[in-house]
Structures are given as C-alpha cells and as structure tokens.
Amino acid sequence: MTHSMEKNVRQTRFAIADLQKRIEVLVATRDDLERQIRKLNDSVPEDAVEAGATKEGYVAYGSYAQSVIARKDNLRESLSAITDQTSDLSADLRAAMDALDSFERVRARQMAAKAEKAMARRAG
C-alpha cells in the first residue's frame, strides 16, 4: 500500500507541476494578448469604422481600421478562450492539490500509527 500511495503522490506532484506550468503559459499569453489589444487600441480606438472613412496621415484609413478592429475582435475571442482555459486548469490544480493534501494526511496517519506500534513494542 505504501508503494502504491508513493506512486500516487509522485503522479499527483507531477500533475500539479504540469498544471502550474500550463497556467503560467496561459497567463503569459493572456498578458501578451492584452498588450497587443492596447497597442491596436492606440492605433484605432474605434470599434466600428466605415470602409471609406478617412483620417489625416493615413492612406485608406477605413480599410486599415476595419482590419485592426477585426484583429482586436479576434484577440478578444482568444483572450476569452484563454480565460476559460485558465479557469478550468485552476480548478484541476485545486483538485490535484486537495488530492495531494489527502495523500499527505494518510501518510502522516500511517507514520503516526507505526510510531505508536513501535512505542508499544518498546514499552511492552
């Protein structure tokens, strides 16, 4: 039983480390997407522009603005998906940490029981 539990503890620790790495990647990706959205907002603050719109300093601003707005929309969709994935992975991480905590409590109880038996043998 101890070997089996040790295997479960190792697997759970590995799963926790993997989930933490995956969450870190998603957080970094989210930060990058937010930075890209801010940069695009600086360029085109509008959420809708007609194709023929003009703006000083731009050639074919309307077309450019529409492509930037479409890009911002795509980034927002990606950001939403990343937020959902991060939430799901966070829930998985909490479950894995709870499982590890349970394994640790079982191990502590087993060690305490062994210690009590050893003490009883020495006393008796």
C-alpha atoms as an extended CHARMM CRD file, in Angstrom:
* protein
*
       124  EXT
         1         1  MET       CA              0.0000000000        0.0000000000        0.0000000000  PROA      1               0.0000000000
         2         2  THR       CA              2.8110000000        2.3860000000        0.7940000000  PROA      2               0.0000000000
         3         3  HSD       CA              4.4020000000        1.8640000000       -2.6290000000  PROA      3               0.0000000000
         4         4  SER       CA              1.0680000000        2.4770000000       -4.3190000000  PROA      4               0.0000000000
         5         5  MET       CA              0.4810000000        5.6260000000       -2.2930000000  PROA      5               0.0000000000
         6         6  GLU       CA              4.0070000000        6.8760000000       -3.0210000000  PROA      6               0.0000000000
         7         7  LYS       CA              3.3320000000        6.3370000000       -6.7260000000  PROA      7               0.0000000000
         8         8  ASN       CA              0.0880000000        8.3170000000       -6.4210000000  PROA      8               0.0000000000
         9         9  VAL       CA              1.8900000000       11.1100000000       -4.5770000000  PROA      9               0.0000000000
        10        10  ARG       CA              4.5710000000       11.3080000000       -7.2910000000  PROA      10              0.0000000000
        11        11  GLN       CA              1.9550000000       11.3030000000      -10.0500000000  PROA      11              0.0000000000
        12        12  THR       CA             -0.0620000000       13.9850000000       -8.2790000000  PROA      12              0.0000000000
        13        13  ARG       CA              3.0130000000       16.1580000000       -7.7350000000  PROA      13              0.0000000000
        14        14  PHE       CA              3.8970000000       15.7640000000      -11.4200000000  PROA      14              0.0000000000
        15        15  ALA       CA              0.3340000000       16.7150000000      -12.3990000000  PROA      15              0.0000000000
        16        16  ILE       CA              0.4900000000       19.7720000000      -10.1340000000  PROA      16              0.0000000000
        17        17  ALA       CA              3.7940000000       20.9030000000      -11.6550000000  PROA      17              0.0000000000
        18        18  ASP       CA              2.4100000000       20.3730000000      -15.1650000000  PROA      18              0.0000000000
        19        19  LEU       CA             -0.7720000000       22.3040000000      -14.4060000000  PROA      19              0.0000000000
        20        20  GLN       CA              1.2240000000       25.1500000000      -12.8650000000  PROA      20              0.0000000000
        21        21  LYS       CA              3.4130000000       25.3660000000      -15.9810000000  PROA      21              0.0000000000
        22        22  ARG       CA              0.3860000000       25.3340000000      -18.2620000000  PROA      22              0.0000000000
        23        23  ILE       CA             -1.2800000000       28.0840000000      -16.2370000000  PROA      23              0.0000000000
        24        24  GLU       CA              1.9290000000       30.1540000000      -16.3750000000  PROA      24              0.0000000000
        25        25  VAL       CA              1.9710000000       29.8380000000      -20.1790000000  PROA      25              0.0000000000
        26        26  LEU       CA             -1.6760000000       30.8760000000      -20.4020000000  PROA      26              0.0000000000
        27        27  VAL       CA             -1.0990000000       33.8560000000      -18.1060000000  PROA      27              0.0000000000
        28        28  ALA       CA              1.8880000000       34.9690000000      -20.2010000000  PROA      28              0.0000000000
        29        29  THR       CA             -0.1660000000       34.5380000000      -23.3660000000  PROA      29              0.0000000000
        30        30  ARG       CA             -3.0370000000       36.4940000000      -21.8340000000  PROA      30              0.0000000000
        31        31  ASP       CA             -0.6710000000       39.3130000000      -20.8920000000  PROA      31              0.0000000000
        32        32  ASP       CA              0.7170000000       39.3800000000      -24.4410000000  PROA      32              0.0000000000
        33        33  LEU       CA             -2.7650000000       39.4660000000      -25.9690000000  PROA      33              0.0000000000
        34        34  GLU       CA             -3.7900000000       42.3010000000      -23.6610000000  PROA      34              0.0000000000
        35        35  ARG       CA             -0.6460000000       44.1970000000      -24.6810000000  PROA      35              0.0000000000
        36        36  GLN       CA             -1.4740000000       43.6510000000      -28.3530000000  PROA      36              0.0000000000
        37        37  ILE       CA             -5.0390000000       44.8680000000      -27.8320000000  PROA      37              0.0000000000
        38        38  ARG       CA             -3.7800000000       48.0270000000      -26.0770000000  PROA      38              0.0000000000
        39        39  LYS       CA             -1.3650000000       48.6690000000      -28.9460000000  PROA      39              0.0000000000
        40        40  LEU       CA             -4.1340000000       48.2320000000      -31.5110000000  PROA      40              0.0000000000
        41        41  ASN       CA             -6.4350000000       50.4940000000      -29.4780000000  PROA      41              0.0000000000
        42        42  ASP       CA             -3.7750000000       53.1860000000      -29.6120000000  PROA      42              0.0000000000
        43        43  SER       CA             -3.7560000000       52.8550000000      -33.3910000000  PROA      43              0.0000000000
        44        44  VAL       CA             -7.5220000000       52.5280000000      -33.9100000000  PROA      44              0.0000000000
        45        45  PRO       CA             -9.5780000000       53.4030000000      -30.8260000000  PROA      45              0.0000000000
        46        46  GLU       CA            -12.9150000000       52.9700000000      -32.6410000000  PROA      46              0.0000000000
        47        47  ASP       CA            -14.9210000000       49.7500000000      -32.5060000000  PROA      47              0.0000000000
        48        48  ALA       CA            -16.5060000000       50.3210000000      -35.9270000000  PROA      48              0.0000000000
        49        49  VAL       CA            -15.3840000000       52.3100000000      -38.9790000000  PROA      49              0.0000000000
        50        50  GLU       CA            -16.8030000000       52.5250000000      -42.4670000000  PROA      50              0.0000000000
        51        51  ALA       CA            -14.5940000000       51.2020000000      -45.2560000000  PROA      51              0.0000000000
        52        52  GLY       CA            -14.4250000000       54.6100000000      -46.9280000000  PROA      52              0.0000000000
        53        53  ALA       CA            -13.5450000000       56.5520000000      -43.7830000000  PROA      53              0.0000000000
        54        54  THR       CA            -10.5670000000       58.8580000000      -43.9610000000  PROA      54              0.0000000000
        55        55  LYS       CA             -8.1760000000       60.1780000000      -41.3670000000  PROA      55              0.0000000000
        56        56  GLU       CA             -5.3000000000       62.5700000000      -41.7350000000  PROA      56              0.0000000000
        57        57  GLY       CA             -1.9610000000       60.8240000000      -42.0520000000  PROA      57              0.0000000000
        58        58  TYR       CA             -3.4700000000       57.5450000000      -43.2660000000  PROA      58              0.0000000000
        59        59  VAL       CA             -3.9790000000       56.1620000000      -46.7450000000  PROA      59              0.0000000000
        60        60  ALA       CA             -7.2090000000       54.1260000000      -46.9000000000  PROA      60              0.0000000000
        61        61  TYR       CA             -7.8340000000       54.5480000000      -43.1650000000  PROA      61              0.0000000000
        62        62  GLY       CA            -11.2420000000       52.8820000000      -43.3650000000  PROA      62              0.0000000000
        63        63  SER       CA             -9.8460000000       49.6030000000      -44.6900000000  PROA      63              0.0000000000
        64        64  TYR       CA             -6.9190000000       49.7280000000      -42.2790000000  PROA      64              0.0000000000
        65        65  ALA       CA             -9.2120000000       50.4710000000      -39.3390000000  PROA      65              0.0000000000
        66        66  GLN       CA            -11.5640000000       47.6400000000      -40.2650000000  PROA      66              0.0000000000
        67        67  SER       CA             -8.6750000000       45.1700000000      -40.3430000000  PROA      67              0.0000000000
        68        68  VAL       CA             -7.4100000000       46.4310000000      -36.9720000000  PROA      68              0.0000000000
        69        69  ILE       CA            -10.9100000000       46.1860000000      -35.4850000000  PROA      69              0.0000000000
        70        70  ALA       CA            -11.2380000000       42.6250000000      -36.8140000000  PROA      70              0.0000000000
        71        71  ARG       CA             -7.8550000000       41.7900000000      -35.2850000000  PROA      71              0.0000000000
        72        72  LYS       CA             -8.9170000000       43.2530000000      -31.9190000000  PROA      72              0.0000000000
        73        73  ASP       CA            -12.1070000000       41.1740000000      -32.0440000000  PROA      73              0.0000000000
        74        74  ASN       CA            -10.0980000000       38.0230000000      -32.7840000000  PROA      74              0.0000000000
        75        75  LEU       CA             -7.6950000000       38.8060000000      -29.9510000000  PROA      75              0.0000000000
        76        76  ARG       CA            -10.6250000000       39.3390000000      -27.5710000000  PROA      76              0.0000000000
        77        77  GLU       CA            -12.0600000000       35.9480000000      -28.5670000000  PROA      77              0.0000000000
        78        78  SER       CA             -8.6750000000       34.3460000000      -27.9610000000  PROA      78              0.0000000000
        79        79  LEU       CA             -8.4400000000       36.1580000000      -24.6410000000  PROA      79              0.0000000000
        80        80  SER       CA            -11.8470000000       34.8290000000      -23.6390000000  PROA      80              0.0000000000
        81        81  ALA       CA            -10.8210000000       31.2730000000      -24.5640000000  PROA      81              0.0000000000
        82        82  ILE       CA             -7.5980000000       31.6430000000      -22.5720000000  PROA      82              0.0000000000
        83        83  THR       CA             -9.5410000000       32.9190000000      -19.5770000000  PROA      83              0.0000000000
        84        84  ASP       CA            -11.8250000000       29.8730000000      -19.7850000000  PROA      84              0.0000000000
        85        85  GLN       CA             -8.8530000000       27.5020000000      -20.1010000000  PROA      85              0.0000000000
        86        86  THR       CA             -7.0920000000       29.1480000000      -17.1720000000  PROA      86              0.0000000000
        87        87  SER       CA            -10.2100000000       28.7960000000      -15.0560000000  PROA      87              0.0000000000
        88        88  ASP       CA            -10.5340000000       25.1060000000      -15.9700000000  PROA      88              0.0000000000
        89        89  LEU       CA             -6.8630000000       24.4210000000      -15.2560000000  PROA      89              0.0000000000
        90        90  SER       CA             -7.0950000000       26.2970000000      -11.9580000000  PROA      90              0.0000000000
        91        91  ALA       CA             -9.9790000000       24.0510000000      -10.9230000000  PROA      91              0.0000000000
        92        92  ASP       CA             -7.9260000000       20.9860000000      -11.9180000000  PROA      92              0.0000000000
        93        93  LEU       CA             -4.9660000000       22.3540000000       -9.9540000000  PROA      93              0.0000000000
        94        94  ARG       CA             -7.1080000000       22.8600000000       -6.8380000000  PROA      94              0.0000000000
        95        95  ALA       CA             -8.3910000000       19.2780000000       -7.1500000000  PROA      95              0.0000000000
        96        96  ALA       CA             -4.8560000000       17.9120000000       -7.5500000000  PROA      96              0.0000000000
        97        97  MET       CA             -3.6330000000       19.9140000000       -4.5600000000  PROA      97              0.0000000000
        98        98  ASP       CA             -6.5500000000       18.6370000000       -2.4890000000  PROA      98              0.0000000000
        99        99  ALA       CA             -5.6820000000       15.0750000000       -3.5400000000  PROA      99              0.0000000000
       100       100  LEU       CA             -2.0420000000       15.6110000000       -2.5860000000  PROA      100             0.0000000000
       101       101  ASP       CA             -3.1480000000       17.0100000000        0.7620000000  PROA      101             0.0000000000
       102       102  SER       CA             -5.2680000000       13.8920000000        1.3050000000  PROA      102             0.0000000000
       103       103  PHE       CA             -2.3150000000       11.6310000000        0.4530000000  PROA      103             0.0000000000
       104       104  GLU       CA             -0.1200000000       13.5960000000        2.8600000000  PROA      104             0.0000000000
       105       105  ARG       CA             -2.6910000000       13.2470000000        5.6620000000  PROA      105             0.0000000000
       106       106  VAL       CA             -2.9760000000        9.4950000000        5.0600000000  PROA      106             0.0000000000
       107       107  ARG       CA              0.8140000000        9.2040000000        5.0910000000  PROA      107             0.0000000000
       108       108  ALA       CA              1.0090000000       11.1690000000        8.3440000000  PROA      108             0.0000000000
       109       109  ARG       CA             -1.6100000000        8.9000000000        9.9440000000  PROA      109             0.0000000000
       110       110  GLN       CA              0.2880000000        5.8110000000        8.7970000000  PROA      110             0.0000000000
       111       111  MET       CA              3.5550000000        7.1390000000       10.1960000000  PROA      111             0.0000000000
       112       112  ALA       CA              1.8600000000        8.0160000000       13.4910000000  PROA      112             0.0000000000
       113       113  ALA       CA              0.3810000000        4.5100000000       13.7000000000  PROA      113             0.0000000000
       114       114  LYS       CA              3.7910000000        2.9530000000       13.0490000000  PROA      114             0.0000000000
       115       115  ALA       CA              5.3510000000        5.1600000000       15.7030000000  PROA      115             0.0000000000
       116       116  GLU       CA              2.6580000000        4.1650000000       18.1980000000  PROA      116             0.0000000000
       117       117  LYS       CA              3.1970000000        0.4670000000       17.4620000000  PROA      117             0.0000000000
       118       118  ALA       CA              6.9420000000        0.8790000000       17.8930000000  PROA      118             0.0000000000
       119       119  MET       CA              6.4290000000        2.6820000000       21.1980000000  PROA      119             0.0000000000
       120       120  ALA       CA              4.0150000000       -0.0100000000       22.3590000000  PROA      120             0.0000000000
       121       121  ARG       CA              6.5250000000       -2.7590000000       21.4760000000  PROA      121             0.0000000000
       122       122  ARG       CA              9.2670000000       -0.9890000000       23.4010000000  PROA      122             0.0000000000
       123       123  ALA       CA              7.0210000000       -0.4030000000       26.4000000000  PROA      123             0.0000000000
       124       124  GLY       CA              5.6350000000       -3.9500000000       26.4360000000  PROA      124             0.0000000000
